[in-house]
Amino acid sequence: MLILTRYATRRPVAVTVVAAAIIMLGWISLKGLPLDLLPDIQSPTILVSVKSGDRPPTEMERLYGKQVEQRLFTVKGIRTINQVARAGNLIARVTFEWDADMDLALVDIQKAIASISADEDVDEVVVRRQDPRELPVISIGLVTKEALPGLTELKKIAERMIAPAFEQLEGVAEVRVTGGREDEVRIIADRYLMDAHSITMAELENRIRSANIDISAGTLEEGDKVYLVRGISRFNNTEDIARVVVKYDRDSSEKSIPVRVGDIAKVIVTDKEISDLVLVNGKEGISLSIYKEAGANTVKVSRDVKKALTELNKELKNMEFSVVSDEAALVEDAISDVESSAVIGIILAIIVLWYFLRSLSSTVIVASAIPVSLMATLFAMHYAKQSLNLMTLGGMALGAGMLVDNAIVVIESIFRRREAGDPPAEAASTGTAVVAGAIISSTLTTIVVFLPVLFIKGLAARLVSGISFTVIVSLVASLGVAVFLIPALAKWFLPKDAAKEINPGKTKVEAFVSGLLKHPYLVVAVSFIIVAGSVFTLMGLNSELMAPTDPRQFSLRITGVPGQRVEATRNMVTVIEDIIRQAAGDDLKAILSEVGSLPEDDHFIREELTGENRARILVNLSTDGKTAGQVVKLASPMISELKNIEVSWELGTSAIARAIGNTGPPIQVEISGQSIDDLRKTAGEVLSKLTTLPELWNVRSSFEGGAPELHIILNRTLCDGLGVDIETLSRVIESALDGKVVTEMTTGDEERDVVLKIEQGKDAGLKSIPFTTSKGERLTIGDIADFVNVDGALEIFRRDQKRVAMVTARIRDGVEYPVAKAATESVINSMDPGPGLSMRLTGEEEEREKTFSELEWAGIISIILVFMVLAGTFESFLHPFTVLSSIPFALIGVAAVLVPAGRPIGIMEALGLIVLTGIAVNDAILMVQTATQLIQDGVERKLALAKAASIRLRPIIMTSATTMLALLPLALGIGEAAQLRAPMAITIIGGLAASTITSLFVIPCLYLVLDKLRFKRAKA
């Protein structure tokens, strides 16, 4: 090592130039790094959707549910398969192990279910990876300020002008337009006129469709020219449709006369019957959902869209745009918050250096480790294809406090060599070489705690990967800076006369430690009793996956009476919006409601149920006003008083939960079995019991809200005898109810559906709808069928080849997750579900158990690796135990900062404990190494331990203070992003403070106790 340090002092210009080059490359890399909220977690989930007409849920499950399961279980790496069967749709959620190759898994699933696509009764089979990053980057509401343009024209403007303007922006993949109105051509047939001319629905439909075609007749040669001959007969207006001849009749004089569509029907252009609509700030309008391209920078796309929006506002002055949701807003706030916290932390660390070193040149030398190390990290991130997110920036902020640790130890050692009379170059090289072993050891102990990430899989590994990468790279860079750059700069800039040393109480500390060493067994015993008490209190906190947030954006889902039309649902939503406006007051930025059966999205498979009696309200609040929790607390009592309305609130979902696609309620009770009746009954019992728990609210069952169905039961014997054609009958019923799309009319570049519908009288019903059989007989539907009203099944859930019912609930404000979980489990354990049924807690609880199991395993491996590094450093199996005792001592400080708050331990606190495993031992390493060296030099053991505490007091205080102060701004942050970084920072600060104190006062006593035991064993 002395050779390397002497090289640095002999070639200071070369070393400095290399450092400058690293800073320049890092700065260039910074501009190209994408910004995101979290690392690419890549949820190991694939969704499969099977669509087949309007089959009821029970039939979808029977025909395709079991078949899909059997085929999917042949795919390797699947952990669970969850299915939900709805009317005409079956959705399977396939969850793989976290280490599965999802690209290969997608191909395997497509192959496994390929044969289902060949079924002629299947309309569509879609396979998609669930990637929450494919959700809209920004959602915009659009309404008109005046009566014109109307909703139909507004939608055309959105689709033809606004959406293309956004899609031209770099990074924008697509703009999805929802809401508005569309017009159609409606042919309203008069059944009596049709009967008078003996025209059936089949004849009318076939004539309209066959008349709306263009005919290619071939080519015509004329001279040296060749013409393509085409017959143009497509409909261009309603008159074209009205003129279509359906048949020829004879008048009283037996003259043939044409019967045209206009003779037996009205042909009009009107609005389509809607099944969905969008309300923007209470007014019907348009929703624009903007999706980014894969790998595009979320923040940049959002900024470009807002800039383009400003230009559109100038052109479309009679229209009003409202940004309802912006994913980049949280990213920008969180990233800027962490960046500012890191900068403040670095400034505080430099102030500490100045206070203790009292030399501008010395402070600059030590502080040079920060920019060089951080820029080296950015340069490495660029080539590792990492993004700037909360985890990587958190790792850099964590590393920023530790980057100067090695430099402090080196510069302090160089100072001592100068005081001993060594010339500048010799002092720089020798002083660095003396402590090189200690700083390498302390750096390695911090680095190795992140190595278990290579051996664990799952959410924990995905989250900690960004932190581990930045910390490892920055610490390796800081070690290189300490060994090469610090001695090179020290040779040039270190003052010839050592600055006056700040004495933080060396004499008093030495005397105090000497007093403690007179009673080492007592000190050690009391310390471990305190450790035991701290561990006991920490275990009493229990654990949770992630603390819920109180964001500025939330949503709620509304369910009305089954069978309710979209217009009635709109009125219901309007009332609820008014209540929310009243509760939010001036803090409401925007509110957007999606009402009814939402159209399918090509980007992802929609798992939530939609229908005309359902709506989703999205609320966006200002950043400096009421939070979502406060608004809900005011609005919830009033909304709960509304009759025939079920409300499911969606708030408090953590950013990590959104990233992995788990945005459901935190409490989910799964009841599995085979009988739907038994599941319905048990789910009702669980629902009623959970509703009484004060810890829970918004309790819901998967069996609630089934839509009513009217079953038409045909008399097959009668139908066969009368010659009733089932296809003709279905066509008649469809035309009588919603109308049937038979063709399209083209006007310019627009195409409108042409819908054939039978005009209904005031008292007309299904039973009185007439039709003509193949034998020419006139009948009504009531002549050949019975009508039965039944309660339709809303959804049928399956999990791993069993039917399941789900009862979900949200946790009341002020109640911790472990308390709510315990209350729910007590209900589950007190119930006897009956034969063939079982109950368990799923959802977030499953991921929590798996994640904490992985983190516990990672912690154990980290301690073993740290022990190995220490054993190799001290060439002893005894002294590593002395140093490792800093880890349990650190738990005293962790308990001191976490227990008073009473919050359960989440993922970020657990990650903080793992990081502590590596950095809590650094001070103890310095202490033990110094004491060992003094003892080897012949100093009496107790005196050596006391002197080691006084000698290393200043560097220990400096290194610990810089690390803790660098993390302090992160710990004090507020906002939704704070729950992702503050818990880890608080945990490390508390643990590091305790380990620093115990390293100075308890470690010497423990060293002495273990040394005495070694001598006794040696004598024996």
JOSULNOR-V119555 format. One record per residue. N is the residue number from 0. NEAR is the number of other C-alpha atoms within 8 Angstrom. Layout:
BEGIN
n & near
N & NEAR
N & NEAR
END
This chain:
BEGIN
n & near
0 & 6
1 & 9
2 & 6
3 & 9
4 & 16
5 & 12
6 & 8
7 & 15
8 & 13
9 & 7
10 & 9
11 & 11
12 & 6
13 & 7
14 & 12
15 & 11
16 & 8
17 & 8
18 & 10
19 & 9
20 & 8
21 & 12
22 & 12
23 & 9
24 & 11
25 & 14
26 & 11
27 & 8
28 & 11
29 & 10
30 & 6
31 & 7
32 & 11
33 & 9
34 & 12
35 & 13
36 & 10
37 & 11
38 & 12
39 & 5
40 & 10
41 & 6
42 & 10
43 & 11
44 & 10
45 & 12
46 & 13
47 & 13
48 & 13
49 & 13
50 & 11
51 & 12
52 & 8
53 & 7
54 & 10
55 & 11
56 & 15
57 & 9
58 & 8
59 & 17
60 & 12
61 & 8
62 & 8
63 & 10
64 & 12
65 & 10
66 & 8
67 & 9
68 & 11
69 & 8
70 & 10
71 & 10
72 & 8
73 & 7
74 & 11
75 & 6
76 & 7
77 & 11
78 & 8
79 & 9
80 & 12
81 & 11
82 & 12
83 & 11
84 & 15
85 & 12
86 & 11
87 & 12
88 & 14
89 & 15
90 & 12
91 & 11
92 & 11
93 & 13
94 & 11
95 & 11
96 & 10
97 & 9
98 & 6
99 & 9
100 & 6
101 & 7
102 & 6
103 & 7
104 & 11
105 & 12
106 & 8
107 & 9
108 & 11
109 & 9
110 & 7
111 & 11
112 & 11
113 & 8
114 & 7
115 & 8
116 & 11
117 & 7
118 & 7
119 & 6
120 & 6
121 & 13
122 & 10
123 & 9
124 & 11
125 & 7
126 & 11
127 & 10
128 & 9
129 & 11
130 & 10
131 & 9
132 & 5
133 & 10
134 & 8
135 & 10
136 & 14
137 & 14
138 & 13
139 & 12
140 & 14
141 & 13
142 & 13
143 & 12
144 & 7
145 & 6
146 & 6
147 & 5
148 & 9
149 & 7
150 & 9
151 & 11
152 & 8
153 & 14
154 & 14
155 & 9
156 & 9
157 & 11
158 & 10
159 & 8
160 & 9
161 & 10
162 & 13
163 & 10
164 & 9
165 & 12
166 & 11
167 & 7
168 & 10
169 & 6
170 & 9
171 & 14
172 & 9
173 & 8
174 & 13
175 & 8
176 & 12
177 & 10
178 & 11
179 & 13
180 & 10
181 & 8
182 & 10
183 & 12
184 & 14
185 & 13
186 & 12
187 & 11
188 & 12
189 & 10
190 & 8
191 & 6
192 & 8
193 & 12
194 & 9
195 & 7
196 & 7
197 & 6
198 & 9
199 & 10
200 & 9
201 & 8
202 & 9
203 & 11
204 & 10
205 & 8
206 & 11
207 & 13
208 & 10
209 & 7
210 & 9
211 & 11
212 & 9
213 & 9
214 & 8
215 & 8
216 & 8
217 & 7
218 & 8
219 & 8
220 & 8
221 & 7
222 & 4
223 & 5
224 & 6
225 & 8
226 & 8
227 & 9
228 & 9
229 & 9
230 & 8
231 & 7
232 & 9
233 & 10
234 & 11
235 & 8
236 & 9
237 & 11
238 & 6
239 & 9
240 & 12
241 & 12
242 & 9
243 & 12
244 & 10
245 & 12
246 & 7
247 & 9
248 & 9
249 & 9
250 & 8
251 & 5
252 & 5
253 & 6
254 & 7
255 & 8
256 & 8
257 & 9
258 & 11
259 & 12
260 & 14
261 & 11
262 & 7
263 & 11
264 & 10
265 & 11
266 & 12
267 & 8
268 & 9
269 & 8
270 & 8
271 & 8
272 & 4
273 & 7
274 & 11
275 & 12
276 & 13
277 & 15
278 & 13
279 & 17
280 & 7
281 & 9
282 & 7
283 & 10
284 & 16
285 & 17
286 & 13
287 & 13
288 & 12
289 & 14
290 & 13
291 & 14
292 & 8
293 & 5
294 & 4
295 & 9
296 & 10
297 & 13
298 & 12
299 & 7
300 & 15
301 & 12
302 & 8
303 & 9
304 & 10
305 & 8
306 & 8
307 & 10
308 & 9
309 & 8
310 & 8
311 & 9
312 & 11
313 & 7
314 & 6
315 & 7
316 & 7
317 & 7
318 & 10
319 & 10
320 & 10
321 & 9
322 & 10
323 & 15
324 & 9
325 & 11
326 & 10
327 & 11
328 & 8
329 & 11
330 & 12
331 & 9
332 & 8
333 & 12
334 & 14
335 & 8
336 & 9
337 & 13
338 & 9
339 & 8
340 & 13
341 & 15
342 & 8
343 & 10
344 & 16
345 & 11
346 & 8
347 & 11
348 & 14
349 & 11
350 & 8
351 & 11
352 & 13
353 & 11
354 & 8
355 & 10
356 & 12
357 & 13
358 & 8
359 & 7
360 & 9
361 & 14
362 & 13
363 & 8
364 & 12
365 & 13
366 & 10
367 & 8
368 & 14
369 & 11
370 & 9
371 & 15
372 & 14
373 & 12
374 & 14
375 & 15
376 & 13
377 & 12
378 & 14
379 & 9
380 & 12
381 & 13
382 & 7
383 & 6
384 & 6
385 & 10
386 & 12
387 & 12
388 & 12
389 & 14
390 & 13
391 & 13
392 & 14
393 & 11
394 & 14
395 & 14
396 & 14
397 & 13
398 & 12
399 & 15
400 & 18
401 & 12
402 & 14
403 & 15
404 & 11
405 & 12
406 & 14
407 & 12
408 & 11
409 & 14
410 & 15
411 & 9
412 & 12
413 & 13
414 & 11
415 & 9
416 & 13
417 & 12
418 & 8
419 & 6
420 & 6
421 & 9
422 & 7
423 & 11
424 & 9
425 & 10
426 & 13
427 & 16
428 & 14
429 & 13
430 & 16
431 & 17
432 & 11
433 & 8
434 & 11
435 & 11
436 & 9
437 & 10
438 & 11
439 & 9
440 & 12
441 & 12
442 & 11
443 & 10
444 & 16
445 & 12
446 & 12
447 & 12
448 & 17
449 & 11
450 & 9
451 & 11
452 & 11
453 & 7
454 & 6
455 & 10
456 & 12
457 & 11
458 & 9
459 & 11
460 & 11
461 & 12
462 & 12
463 & 11
464 & 9
465 & 13
466 & 14
467 & 10
468 & 10
469 & 15
470 & 13
471 & 10
472 & 11
473 & 15
474 & 14
475 & 9
476 & 12
477 & 16
478 & 12
479 & 9
480 & 13
481 & 14
482 & 13
483 & 12
484 & 14
485 & 14
486 & 16
487 & 16
488 & 12
489 & 13
490 & 11
491 & 6
492 & 9
493 & 10
494 & 8
495 & 5
496 & 4
497 & 8
498 & 8
499 & 6
500 & 7
501 & 8
502 & 6
503 & 6
504 & 6
505 & 11
506 & 7
507 & 7
508 & 11
509 & 12
510 & 9
511 & 8
512 & 14
513 & 11
514 & 8
515 & 11
516 & 11
517 & 6
518 & 9
519 & 12
520 & 9
521 & 7
522 & 11
523 & 11
524 & 8
525 & 8
526 & 10
527 & 9
528 & 8
529 & 9
530 & 12
531 & 8
532 & 8
533 & 12
534 & 11
535 & 8
536 & 10
537 & 11
538 & 7
539 & 6
540 & 11
541 & 9
542 & 8
543 & 12
544 & 11
545 & 10
546 & 8
547 & 7
548 & 10
549 & 10
550 & 12
551 & 11
552 & 11
553 & 11
554 & 11
555 & 11
556 & 12
557 & 13
558 & 11
559 & 12
560 & 9
561 & 9
562 & 8
563 & 10
564 & 9
565 & 13
566 & 6
567 & 9
568 & 16
569 & 9
570 & 8
571 & 9
572 & 12
573 & 9
574 & 8
575 & 9
576 & 10
577 & 8
578 & 11
579 & 11
580 & 9
581 & 7
582 & 10
583 & 11
584 & 7
585 & 5
586 & 10
587 & 12
588 & 10
589 & 12
590 & 14
591 & 14
592 & 12
593 & 12
594 & 16
595 & 15
596 & 10
597 & 10
598 & 5
599 & 6
600 & 7
601 & 5
602 & 6
603 & 9
604 & 11
605 & 7
606 & 5
607 & 4
608 & 5
609 & 9
610 & 10
611 & 15
612 & 15
613 & 14
614 & 16
615 & 11
616 & 13
617 & 12
618 & 13
619 & 13
620 & 15
621 & 10
622 & 5
623 & 5
624 & 7
625 & 11
626 & 10
627 & 13
628 & 11
629 & 8
630 & 12
631 & 10
632 & 8
633 & 9
634 & 11
635 & 8
636 & 8
637 & 9
638 & 9
639 & 8
640 & 6
641 & 7
642 & 5
643 & 6
644 & 9
645 & 7
646 & 10
647 & 9
648 & 8
649 & 11
650 & 12
651 & 9
652 & 10
653 & 10
654 & 7
655 & 8
656 & 11
657 & 11
658 & 12
659 & 11
660 & 10
661 & 9
662 & 7
663 & 6
664 & 9
665 & 11
666 & 15
667 & 13
668 & 11
669 & 12
670 & 14
671 & 13
672 & 12
673 & 10
674 & 7
675 & 7
676 & 6
677 & 8
678 & 15
679 & 10
680 & 8
681 & 10
682 & 14
683 & 9
684 & 8
685 & 11
686 & 12
687 & 8
688 & 9
689 & 11
690 & 10
691 & 6
692 & 8
693 & 7
694 & 10
695 & 13
696 & 10
697 & 9
698 & 12
699 & 10
700 & 12
701 & 8
702 & 11
703 & 7
704 & 8
705 & 11
706 & 10
707 & 10
708 & 8
709 & 8
710 & 8
711 & 8
712 & 8
713 & 8
714 & 9
715 & 6
716 & 6
717 & 8
718 & 12
719 & 8
720 & 7
721 & 8
722 & 9
723 & 11
724 & 9
725 & 6
726 & 6
727 & 10
728 & 10
729 & 8
730 & 11
731 & 10
732 & 10
733 & 10
734 & 12
735 & 12
736 & 8
737 & 7
738 & 11
739 & 10
740 & 8
741 & 11
742 & 10
743 & 10
744 & 13
745 & 12
746 & 8
747 & 4
748 & 5
749 & 6
750 & 8
751 & 10
752 & 11
753 & 13
754 & 13
755 & 14
756 & 14
757 & 12
758 & 9
759 & 7
760 & 5
761 & 4
762 & 5
763 & 8
764 & 6
765 & 8
766 & 8
767 & 9
768 & 12
769 & 8
770 & 11
771 & 10
772 & 12
773 & 8
774 & 7
775 & 6
776 & 7
777 & 8
778 & 9
779 & 11
780 & 12
781 & 10
782 & 7
783 & 10
784 & 10
785 & 9
786 & 8
787 & 8
788 & 8
789 & 8
790 & 8
791 & 9
792 & 11
793 & 12
794 & 12
795 & 14
796 & 11
797 & 11
798 & 12
799 & 8
800 & 7
801 & 9
802 & 13
803 & 14
804 & 15
805 & 11
806 & 14
807 & 12
808 & 13
809 & 11
810 & 13
811 & 9
812 & 5
813 & 4
814 & 9
815 & 9
816 & 9
817 & 10
818 & 9
819 & 13
820 & 9
821 & 8
822 & 10
823 & 9
824 & 9
825 & 8
826 & 11
827 & 10
828 & 7
829 & 6
830 & 6
831 & 5
832 & 8
833 & 6
834 & 4
835 & 6
836 & 11
837 & 9
838 & 10
839 & 8
840 & 11
841 & 10
842 & 11
843 & 11
844 & 11
845 & 9
846 & 9
847 & 10
848 & 8
849 & 8
850 & 13
851 & 9
852 & 8
853 & 12
854 & 11
855 & 8
856 & 9
857 & 12
858 & 11
859 & 8
860 & 10
861 & 16
862 & 10
863 & 8
864 & 11
865 & 14
866 & 11
867 & 8
868 & 11
869 & 13
870 & 12
871 & 8
872 & 9
873 & 9
874 & 7
875 & 9
876 & 7
877 & 7
878 & 11
879 & 12
880 & 9
881 & 12
882 & 13
883 & 10
884 & 9
885 & 15
886 & 12
887 & 9
888 & 15
889 & 16
890 & 13
891 & 14
892 & 14
893 & 12
894 & 13
895 & 10
896 & 11
897 & 11
898 & 11
899 & 6
900 & 6
901 & 7
902 & 8
903 & 11
904 & 11
905 & 11
906 & 12
907 & 12
908 & 11
909 & 11
910 & 11
911 & 13
912 & 11
913 & 12
914 & 12
915 & 13
916 & 15
917 & 15
918 & 11
919 & 15
920 & 15
921 & 10
922 & 11
923 & 13
924 & 12
925 & 10
926 & 15
927 & 13
928 & 10
929 & 10
930 & 12
931 & 9
932 & 8
933 & 11
934 & 11
935 & 7
936 & 6
937 & 6
938 & 9
939 & 7
940 & 8
941 & 9
942 & 9
943 & 13
944 & 11
945 & 14
946 & 10
947 & 13
948 & 15
949 & 12
950 & 8
951 & 11
952 & 11
953 & 11
954 & 10
955 & 10
956 & 9
957 & 13
958 & 13
959 & 11
960 & 10
961 & 17
962 & 13
963 & 13
964 & 12
965 & 18
966 & 17
967 & 12
968 & 12
969 & 13
970 & 13
971 & 7
972 & 9
973 & 6
974 & 7
975 & 10
976 & 10
977 & 12
978 & 10
979 & 10
980 & 13
981 & 12
982 & 12
983 & 15
984 & 14
985 & 12
986 & 14
987 & 14
988 & 11
989 & 14
990 & 16
991 & 15
992 & 12
993 & 13
994 & 16
995 & 13
996 & 9
997 & 11
998 & 13
999 & 13
1000 & 11
1001 & 12
1002 & 15
1003 & 15
1004 & 15
1005 & 12
1006 & 11
1007 & 12
1008 & 10
1009 & 10
1010 & 8
1011 & 8
1012 & 8
1013 & 8
1014 & 8
1015 & 8
1016 & 7
1017 & 6
1018 & 5
1019 & 4
END
